[in-house]
Amino acid sequence: MNIVITNKSDSPIYEQIKDQIRAAIICDEIKEGEMLPSIRHLAQDLKISVITTMRAYNDLEAEGFIATMQGKGCFVLPKNKEHIKEQKLKEIEGFFYQALAAGKVIGLSGDEFKEILDILIREQQ
């Protein structure tokens, strides 16, 4: 597993770790049932605090991507397709908010925004 931490990101380190592990699970880079590195080992590899790594793992567990088995480690859970779809919808909404904010700066109307979206959809078909 290759996790890249950047200080240039607006996201906290634990979120960068969480997002990269989540993406690897969704894309099947990390398979169902596979054991993740221990919290301590990952913290050592990334040269960060154990608390930071623990926060990322706890969030992933709360989101249903991994499970911790006391004394054995953290394992990837079977994919919940509905949960993954919800995560992707949330991501798409974020992109729309960014696009709307950029459009607002130049005075783009809702109809103009919809027209751009319609054009992009037609190009993808």
PyMOL CGO cylinders between C-alpha atoms (Angstrom):
from pymol import cmd
from pymol.cgo import CYLINDER

trace = [
    CYLINDER, 0.00, 0.00, 0.00, 1.44, 3.32, -1.08, 0.3, 1, 1, 1, 1, 1, 1,
    CYLINDER, 1.44, 3.32, -1.08, 0.23, 6.35, 0.87, 0.3, 1, 1, 1, 1, 1, 1,
    CYLINDER, 0.23, 6.35, 0.87, 1.53, 9.79, -0.01, 0.3, 1, 1, 1, 1, 1, 1,
    CYLINDER, 1.53, 9.79, -0.01, 1.24, 12.56, 2.56, 0.3, 1, 1, 1, 1, 1, 1,
    CYLINDER, 1.24, 12.56, 2.56, 1.62, 16.15, 1.45, 0.3, 1, 1, 1, 1, 1, 1,
    CYLINDER, 1.62, 16.15, 1.45, 1.92, 19.25, 3.60, 0.3, 1, 1, 1, 1, 1, 1,
    CYLINDER, 1.92, 19.25, 3.60, 0.59, 21.33, 0.70, 0.3, 1, 1, 1, 1, 1, 1,
    CYLINDER, 0.59, 21.33, 0.70, -2.88, 19.80, 1.04, 0.3, 1, 1, 1, 1, 1, 1,
    CYLINDER, -2.88, 19.80, 1.04, -5.66, 21.61, 2.87, 0.3, 1, 1, 1, 1, 1, 1,
    CYLINDER, -5.66, 21.61, 2.87, -6.74, 18.24, 4.28, 0.3, 1, 1, 1, 1, 1, 1,
    CYLINDER, -6.74, 18.24, 4.28, -5.40, 17.06, 7.62, 0.3, 1, 1, 1, 1, 1, 1,
    CYLINDER, -5.40, 17.06, 7.62, -2.97, 14.13, 7.49, 0.3, 1, 1, 1, 1, 1, 1,
    CYLINDER, -2.97, 14.13, 7.49, -5.49, 11.65, 8.93, 0.3, 1, 1, 1, 1, 1, 1,
    CYLINDER, -5.49, 11.65, 8.93, -7.95, 12.56, 6.15, 0.3, 1, 1, 1, 1, 1, 1,
    CYLINDER, -7.95, 12.56, 6.15, -5.28, 12.10, 3.49, 0.3, 1, 1, 1, 1, 1, 1,
    CYLINDER, -5.28, 12.10, 3.49, -4.57, 8.62, 4.86, 0.3, 1, 1, 1, 1, 1, 1,
    CYLINDER, -4.57, 8.62, 4.86, -8.26, 7.77, 5.16, 0.3, 1, 1, 1, 1, 1, 1,
    CYLINDER, -8.26, 7.77, 5.16, -9.08, 9.02, 1.66, 0.3, 1, 1, 1, 1, 1, 1,
    CYLINDER, -9.08, 9.02, 1.66, -6.23, 7.09, 0.05, 0.3, 1, 1, 1, 1, 1, 1,
    CYLINDER, -6.23, 7.09, 0.05, -7.06, 3.84, 1.85, 0.3, 1, 1, 1, 1, 1, 1,
    CYLINDER, -7.06, 3.84, 1.85, -10.76, 4.25, 1.03, 0.3, 1, 1, 1, 1, 1, 1,
    CYLINDER, -10.76, 4.25, 1.03, -9.93, 4.85, -2.65, 0.3, 1, 1, 1, 1, 1, 1,
    CYLINDER, -9.93, 4.85, -2.65, -7.65, 1.79, -2.70, 0.3, 1, 1, 1, 1, 1, 1,
    CYLINDER, -7.65, 1.79, -2.70, -10.46, -0.35, -1.23, 0.3, 1, 1, 1, 1, 1, 1,
    CYLINDER, -10.46, -0.35, -1.23, -13.05, 0.96, -3.69, 0.3, 1, 1, 1, 1, 1, 1,
    CYLINDER, -13.05, 0.96, -3.69, -10.69, 0.38, -6.65, 0.3, 1, 1, 1, 1, 1, 1,
    CYLINDER, -10.69, 0.38, -6.65, -9.79, -3.14, -5.42, 0.3, 1, 1, 1, 1, 1, 1,
    CYLINDER, -9.79, -3.14, -5.42, -6.13, -2.28, -4.88, 0.3, 1, 1, 1, 1, 1, 1,
    CYLINDER, -6.13, -2.28, -4.88, -6.77, -3.56, -1.36, 0.3, 1, 1, 1, 1, 1, 1,
    CYLINDER, -6.77, -3.56, -1.36, -9.01, -6.62, -1.44, 0.3, 1, 1, 1, 1, 1, 1,
    CYLINDER, -9.01, -6.62, -1.44, -11.76, -7.77, 0.87, 0.3, 1, 1, 1, 1, 1, 1,
    CYLINDER, -11.76, -7.77, 0.87, -10.32, -9.63, 3.84, 0.3, 1, 1, 1, 1, 1, 1,
    CYLINDER, -10.32, -9.63, 3.84, -6.84, -8.19, 3.34, 0.3, 1, 1, 1, 1, 1, 1,
    CYLINDER, -6.84, -8.19, 3.34, -5.06, -7.06, 6.48, 0.3, 1, 1, 1, 1, 1, 1,
    CYLINDER, -5.06, -7.06, 6.48, -3.95, -3.43, 6.66, 0.3, 1, 1, 1, 1, 1, 1,
    CYLINDER, -3.95, -3.43, 6.66, -0.60, -2.48, 8.16, 0.3, 1, 1, 1, 1, 1, 1,
    CYLINDER, -0.60, -2.48, 8.16, -0.76, -2.10, 11.92, 0.3, 1, 1, 1, 1, 1, 1,
    CYLINDER, -0.76, -2.10, 11.92, -1.43, 1.39, 13.20, 0.3, 1, 1, 1, 1, 1, 1,
    CYLINDER, -1.43, 1.39, 13.20, 2.05, 1.54, 14.69, 0.3, 1, 1, 1, 1, 1, 1,
    CYLINDER, 2.05, 1.54, 14.69, 3.76, 0.21, 11.56, 0.3, 1, 1, 1, 1, 1, 1,
    CYLINDER, 3.76, 0.21, 11.56, 1.95, 2.64, 9.25, 0.3, 1, 1, 1, 1, 1, 1,
    CYLINDER, 1.95, 2.64, 9.25, 2.77, 5.54, 11.58, 0.3, 1, 1, 1, 1, 1, 1,
    CYLINDER, 2.77, 5.54, 11.58, 6.45, 4.54, 11.50, 0.3, 1, 1, 1, 1, 1, 1,
    CYLINDER, 6.45, 4.54, 11.50, 6.45, 4.21, 7.70, 0.3, 1, 1, 1, 1, 1, 1,
    CYLINDER, 6.45, 4.21, 7.70, 4.83, 7.61, 7.23, 0.3, 1, 1, 1, 1, 1, 1,
    CYLINDER, 4.83, 7.61, 7.23, 6.84, 9.19, 10.06, 0.3, 1, 1, 1, 1, 1, 1,
    CYLINDER, 6.84, 9.19, 10.06, 3.71, 10.49, 11.76, 0.3, 1, 1, 1, 1, 1, 1,
    CYLINDER, 3.71, 10.49, 11.76, 1.99, 10.10, 15.10, 0.3, 1, 1, 1, 1, 1, 1,
    CYLINDER, 1.99, 10.10, 15.10, 0.29, 6.83, 16.03, 0.3, 1, 1, 1, 1, 1, 1,
    CYLINDER, 0.29, 6.83, 16.03, -2.71, 8.96, 17.07, 0.3, 1, 1, 1, 1, 1, 1,
    CYLINDER, -2.71, 8.96, 17.07, -3.02, 10.34, 13.53, 0.3, 1, 1, 1, 1, 1, 1,
    CYLINDER, -3.02, 10.34, 13.53, -3.01, 6.85, 12.02, 0.3, 1, 1, 1, 1, 1, 1,
    CYLINDER, -3.01, 6.85, 12.02, -5.46, 5.62, 14.64, 0.3, 1, 1, 1, 1, 1, 1,
    CYLINDER, -5.46, 5.62, 14.64, -7.86, 8.45, 13.76, 0.3, 1, 1, 1, 1, 1, 1,
    CYLINDER, -7.86, 8.45, 13.76, -7.77, 7.48, 10.07, 0.3, 1, 1, 1, 1, 1, 1,
    CYLINDER, -7.77, 7.48, 10.07, -8.41, 3.79, 10.90, 0.3, 1, 1, 1, 1, 1, 1,
    CYLINDER, -8.41, 3.79, 10.90, -11.20, 4.66, 13.35, 0.3, 1, 1, 1, 1, 1, 1,
    CYLINDER, -11.20, 4.66, 13.35, -12.92, 6.80, 10.72, 0.3, 1, 1, 1, 1, 1, 1,
    CYLINDER, -12.92, 6.80, 10.72, -12.61, 4.02, 8.12, 0.3, 1, 1, 1, 1, 1, 1,
    CYLINDER, -12.61, 4.02, 8.12, -14.11, 1.58, 10.61, 0.3, 1, 1, 1, 1, 1, 1,
    CYLINDER, -14.11, 1.58, 10.61, -16.97, 3.98, 11.39, 0.3, 1, 1, 1, 1, 1, 1,
    CYLINDER, -16.97, 3.98, 11.39, -17.61, 4.32, 7.64, 0.3, 1, 1, 1, 1, 1, 1,
    CYLINDER, -17.61, 4.32, 7.64, -17.80, 0.52, 7.26, 0.3, 1, 1, 1, 1, 1, 1,
    CYLINDER, -17.80, 0.52, 7.26, -14.66, -0.01, 5.18, 0.3, 1, 1, 1, 1, 1, 1,
    CYLINDER, -14.66, -0.01, 5.18, -12.55, -1.89, 7.74, 0.3, 1, 1, 1, 1, 1, 1,
    CYLINDER, -12.55, -1.89, 7.74, -12.97, -3.85, 10.95, 0.3, 1, 1, 1, 1, 1, 1,
    CYLINDER, -12.97, -3.85, 10.95, -10.55, -4.16, 13.83, 0.3, 1, 1, 1, 1, 1, 1,
    CYLINDER, -10.55, -4.16, 13.83, -10.09, -7.57, 15.41, 0.3, 1, 1, 1, 1, 1, 1,
    CYLINDER, -10.09, -7.57, 15.41, -8.50, -7.17, 18.83, 0.3, 1, 1, 1, 1, 1, 1,
    CYLINDER, -8.50, -7.17, 18.83, -5.04, -8.70, 18.82, 0.3, 1, 1, 1, 1, 1, 1,
    CYLINDER, -5.04, -8.70, 18.82, -5.18, -9.57, 15.11, 0.3, 1, 1, 1, 1, 1, 1,
    CYLINDER, -5.18, -9.57, 15.11, -5.29, -6.27, 13.25, 0.3, 1, 1, 1, 1, 1, 1,
    CYLINDER, -5.29, -6.27, 13.25, -7.47, -4.30, 10.84, 0.3, 1, 1, 1, 1, 1, 1,
    CYLINDER, -7.47, -4.30, 10.84, -9.09, -6.03, 7.88, 0.3, 1, 1, 1, 1, 1, 1,
    CYLINDER, -9.09, -6.03, 7.88, -10.97, -4.79, 4.81, 0.3, 1, 1, 1, 1, 1, 1,
    CYLINDER, -10.97, -4.79, 4.81, -14.69, -5.55, 4.97, 0.3, 1, 1, 1, 1, 1, 1,
    CYLINDER, -14.69, -5.55, 4.97, -16.79, -6.70, 2.01, 0.3, 1, 1, 1, 1, 1, 1,
    CYLINDER, -16.79, -6.70, 2.01, -17.84, -3.76, -0.12, 0.3, 1, 1, 1, 1, 1, 1,
    CYLINDER, -17.84, -3.76, -0.12, -21.21, -2.26, 0.60, 0.3, 1, 1, 1, 1, 1, 1,
    CYLINDER, -21.21, -2.26, 0.60, -22.22, -1.11, -2.89, 0.3, 1, 1, 1, 1, 1, 1,
    CYLINDER, -22.22, -1.11, -2.89, -24.87, 1.24, -1.53, 0.3, 1, 1, 1, 1, 1, 1,
    CYLINDER, -24.87, 1.24, -1.53, -22.35, 2.82, 0.82, 0.3, 1, 1, 1, 1, 1, 1,
    CYLINDER, -22.35, 2.82, 0.82, -19.82, 3.26, -1.99, 0.3, 1, 1, 1, 1, 1, 1,
    CYLINDER, -19.82, 3.26, -1.99, -22.50, 4.83, -4.20, 0.3, 1, 1, 1, 1, 1, 1,
    CYLINDER, -22.50, 4.83, -4.20, -23.35, 7.25, -1.38, 0.3, 1, 1, 1, 1, 1, 1,
    CYLINDER, -23.35, 7.25, -1.38, -19.67, 8.16, -0.99, 0.3, 1, 1, 1, 1, 1, 1,
    CYLINDER, -19.67, 8.16, -0.99, -19.35, 8.85, -4.74, 0.3, 1, 1, 1, 1, 1, 1,
    CYLINDER, -19.35, 8.85, -4.74, -22.54, 10.94, -4.75, 0.3, 1, 1, 1, 1, 1, 1,
    CYLINDER, -22.54, 10.94, -4.75, -21.10, 13.02, -1.92, 0.3, 1, 1, 1, 1, 1, 1,
    CYLINDER, -21.10, 13.02, -1.92, -17.90, 13.48, -3.93, 0.3, 1, 1, 1, 1, 1, 1,
    CYLINDER, -17.90, 13.48, -3.93, -19.88, 14.53, -7.03, 0.3, 1, 1, 1, 1, 1, 1,
    CYLINDER, -19.88, 14.53, -7.03, -21.88, 17.03, -4.98, 0.3, 1, 1, 1, 1, 1, 1,
    CYLINDER, -21.88, 17.03, -4.98, -18.60, 18.54, -3.80, 0.3, 1, 1, 1, 1, 1, 1,
    CYLINDER, -18.60, 18.54, -3.80, -17.49, 18.99, -7.40, 0.3, 1, 1, 1, 1, 1, 1,
    CYLINDER, -17.49, 18.99, -7.40, -20.81, 20.63, -8.25, 0.3, 1, 1, 1, 1, 1, 1,
    CYLINDER, -20.81, 20.63, -8.25, -20.45, 23.05, -5.32, 0.3, 1, 1, 1, 1, 1, 1,
    CYLINDER, -20.45, 23.05, -5.32, -16.98, 23.99, -6.57, 0.3, 1, 1, 1, 1, 1, 1,
    CYLINDER, -16.98, 23.99, -6.57, -18.26, 24.48, -10.10, 0.3, 1, 1, 1, 1, 1, 1,
    CYLINDER, -18.26, 24.48, -10.10, -21.21, 26.58, -8.88, 0.3, 1, 1, 1, 1, 1, 1,
    CYLINDER, -21.21, 26.58, -8.88, -18.89, 28.75, -6.81, 0.3, 1, 1, 1, 1, 1, 1,
    CYLINDER, -18.89, 28.75, -6.81, -16.61, 29.27, -9.82, 0.3, 1, 1, 1, 1, 1, 1,
    CYLINDER, -16.61, 29.27, -9.82, -19.62, 30.09, -11.99, 0.3, 1, 1, 1, 1, 1, 1,
    CYLINDER, -19.62, 30.09, -11.99, -20.90, 32.58, -9.43, 0.3, 1, 1, 1, 1, 1, 1,
    CYLINDER, -20.90, 32.58, -9.43, -17.62, 34.50, -9.66, 0.3, 1, 1, 1, 1, 1, 1,
    CYLINDER, -17.62, 34.50, -9.66, -18.23, 35.17, -13.36, 0.3, 1, 1, 1, 1, 1, 1,
    CYLINDER, -18.23, 35.17, -13.36, -22.00, 35.62, -13.02, 0.3, 1, 1, 1, 1, 1, 1,
    CYLINDER, -22.00, 35.62, -13.02, -22.98, 32.30, -14.63, 0.3, 1, 1, 1, 1, 1, 1,
    CYLINDER, -22.98, 32.30, -14.63, -26.75, 31.75, -14.46, 0.3, 1, 1, 1, 1, 1, 1,
    CYLINDER, -26.75, 31.75, -14.46, -28.38, 28.48, -13.49, 0.3, 1, 1, 1, 1, 1, 1,
    CYLINDER, -28.38, 28.48, -13.49, -29.56, 27.99, -17.08, 0.3, 1, 1, 1, 1, 1, 1,
    CYLINDER, -29.56, 27.99, -17.08, -26.04, 28.55, -18.41, 0.3, 1, 1, 1, 1, 1, 1,
    CYLINDER, -26.04, 28.55, -18.41, -24.67, 26.08, -15.87, 0.3, 1, 1, 1, 1, 1, 1,
    CYLINDER, -24.67, 26.08, -15.87, -27.27, 23.49, -16.92, 0.3, 1, 1, 1, 1, 1, 1,
    CYLINDER, -27.27, 23.49, -16.92, -26.43, 24.10, -20.58, 0.3, 1, 1, 1, 1, 1, 1,
    CYLINDER, -26.43, 24.10, -20.58, -22.74, 23.43, -19.91, 0.3, 1, 1, 1, 1, 1, 1,
    CYLINDER, -22.74, 23.43, -19.91, -23.65, 20.26, -18.03, 0.3, 1, 1, 1, 1, 1, 1,
    CYLINDER, -23.65, 20.26, -18.03, -25.94, 19.10, -20.88, 0.3, 1, 1, 1, 1, 1, 1,
    CYLINDER, -25.94, 19.10, -20.88, -23.13, 19.64, -23.39, 0.3, 1, 1, 1, 1, 1, 1,
    CYLINDER, -23.13, 19.64, -23.39, -20.67, 17.65, -21.24, 0.3, 1, 1, 1, 1, 1, 1,
    CYLINDER, -20.67, 17.65, -21.24, -23.19, 14.82, -20.85, 0.3, 1, 1, 1, 1, 1, 1,
    CYLINDER, -23.19, 14.82, -20.85, -23.77, 14.67, -24.63, 0.3, 1, 1, 1, 1, 1, 1,
    CYLINDER, -23.77, 14.67, -24.63, -20.00, 14.57, -25.23, 0.3, 1, 1, 1, 1, 1, 1,
    CYLINDER, -20.00, 14.57, -25.23, -19.65, 11.58, -22.90, 0.3, 1, 1, 1, 1, 1, 1,
    CYLINDER, -19.65, 11.58, -22.90, -22.31, 9.53, -24.69, 0.3, 1, 1, 1, 1, 1, 1,
]
cmd.load_cgo(trace, "trace")
